[in-house]
């Protein structure tokens, strides 16, 4: 995306693509170098930094293989 910060829509689309591709490297690329990924309700210990996201996320992605993904059309204030 160059030097321009990503919009929320771009981040969500890139996250969705990384999950569909089951790519920990694509996913890790969305985090700041020292980013923190926390799981809701303490379901798992947090991941600290891109390297840890990339190294630990593959196991979680493999567990998702049998799940189906549905892409939904976003709703914006201008479309209401």
PyMOL commands that set and color helices and strands:
alter all, ss='L'
color gray80, all
select helices_A, chain A and resi 8-21+24-28+40-42+49-63+77-79
alter helices_A, ss='H'
color red, helices_A
select strands_A, chain A and resi 36-37+47-48
alter strands_A, ss='S'
color yellow, strands_A
deselect
rebuild
show_as cartoon
